[in-house]
Amino acid sequence: MSALAKREAVKATDQPWDKAATGWNDHTRIIRDWLRDATRMMLDAAQLKPGARVLDVAAGAGDQTLDIARRVGENGYVLATDISTRILELAQHNARAEGFSQIEAHVADAQSLGLEAGHFDAAVCRLGLMFCNDPLAALTGARAALKRGGRFSALVFSGPQNNPCLTITMRTALNHAGLSSQSPSPFTPGTLMSLGKPGLLAQLLRDAGFAEITVQPIAAPFRLPTSRHYIDFLRSAAAPVIELLSALSELEKRSAWDDLEAQLNVFTTPSGWVGPNELLLATATA
Ligand SMILES: C[S@@+](CC[C@H](N)C(=O)[O-])C[C@H]1O[C@@H](n2cnc3c(N)ncnc32)[C@H](O)[C@@H]1O
């Protein structure tokens, strides 16, 4: 194995999202249904025009990247970045399968993008910013990559009071992992709801130098036939939960998932399972 291949191999097993990459990609259809309206609002806010150059931060398997490519057209350009080599390989595969030659991929930590300054007309980040321990560094980097007047928009989870589904999931996973006594704050940097702290995201955008800042809540309920379908999604695609349960035996894991499924049944309705979720849509100008 070459030195480069070895380094890539280390990176590829290093990131929690490498382990969830295939699961996230395999669930694209239900993720797309879940985030359809929020994604449209995020891309509308980025004011994408044909021919625009767009930075997609924490692009994952590239579902929203493909939407961006459709909006900017063949004369546009999309740079999909992500810290996980494995998930970005899937984004590249998906872009090729759809015939998009205007999409490129670049493995990079959002907190140190290392991109040429003033290069992009717009930057977006769908459900990635909250995983940064230093979101200010990520926002500062995104702003630096934008042309003056360029648009930024991002989606993150809001706080625990409006995300009971996530709260139950994380509390149950912590319990089974034997970590409940540590009871970390839901706003701990780098965690799912870290940017849901009231006022925090707007303040970070101001600190990063953005103007014309708005932050608005968006309801994004997860609609599936049963809680079992949501568990199937979490088991393969939810890196933070997979990571928490990773040290358990197979028996202990099964017990954790069964417990979680039973608790999440509280969201079963006569017309299926509806997990309440709330996101924040942040928009700003560089
Ligand atoms: C919930 S997934 C969202 C992926 C995609 N944006 C979507 O909405 O389908 C979170 C993504 O954030 C990426 N991520 C987490 N921390 C990151 C960081 N520090 N820098 C860049 N990407 C990061 C993960 O690798 C993962 O692909």
PDBQT file of the ligand as one rigid body, heavy atoms in Angstrom, charges set to zero:
ROOT
HETATM    1  C1  LIG A 301     -26.049  14.332   9.206  1.00  0.00    +0.000 C 
HETATM    2  S1  LIG A 301     -24.813  14.174   7.991  1.00  0.00    +0.000 S 
HETATM    3  C2  LIG A 301     -25.399  15.350   6.787  1.00  0.00    +0.000 C 
HETATM    4  C3  LIG A 301     -24.872  15.092   5.413  1.00  0.00    +0.000 C 
HETATM    5  C4  LIG A 301     -25.518  15.913   4.298  1.00  0.00    +0.000 C 
HETATM    6  N1  LIG A 301     -25.221  17.315   4.435  1.00  0.00    +0.000 N 
HETATM    7  C5  LIG A 301     -27.009  15.681   4.271  1.00  0.00    +0.000 C 
HETATM    8  O1  LIG A 301     -27.751  16.529   4.788  1.00  0.00    +0.000 OA
HETATM    9  O2  LIG A 301     -27.438  14.638   3.748  1.00  0.00    +0.000 OA
HETATM   10  C6  LIG A 301     -23.467  15.043   8.742  1.00  0.00    +0.000 C 
HETATM   11  C7  LIG A 301     -22.250  15.172   7.871  1.00  0.00    +0.000 C 
HETATM   12  O3  LIG A 301     -21.349  16.090   8.498  1.00  0.00    +0.000 OA
HETATM   13  C8  LIG A 301     -20.038  15.642   8.276  1.00  0.00    +0.000 C 
HETATM   14  N2  LIG A 301     -19.147  16.264   9.270  1.00  0.00    +0.000 N 
HETATM   15  C9  LIG A 301     -19.154  16.094  10.597  1.00  0.00    +0.000 A 
HETATM   16  N3  LIG A 301     -18.189  16.839  11.178  1.00  0.00    +0.000 NA
HETATM   17  C10 LIG A 301     -17.557  17.497  10.168  1.00  0.00    +0.000 A 
HETATM   18  C11 LIG A 301     -16.481  18.416  10.109  1.00  0.00    +0.000 A 
HETATM   19  N4  LIG A 301     -15.849  18.814  11.225  1.00  0.00    +0.000 N 
HETATM   20  N5  LIG A 301     -16.105  18.876   8.908  1.00  0.00    +0.000 NA
HETATM   21  C12 LIG A 301     -16.726  18.474   7.771  1.00  0.00    +0.000 A 
HETATM   22  N6  LIG A 301     -17.752  17.606   7.757  1.00  0.00    +0.000 NA
HETATM   23  C13 LIG A 301     -18.174  17.130   8.943  1.00  0.00    +0.000 A 
HETATM   24  C14 LIG A 301     -20.147  14.139   8.416  1.00  0.00    +0.000 C 
HETATM   25  O4  LIG A 301     -19.036  13.457   7.880  1.00  0.00    +0.000 OA
HETATM   26  C15 LIG A 301     -21.463  13.882   7.700  1.00  0.00    +0.000 C 
HETATM   27  O5  LIG A 301     -21.259  13.639   6.328  1.00  0.00    +0.000 OA
ENDROOT
TORSDOF 0
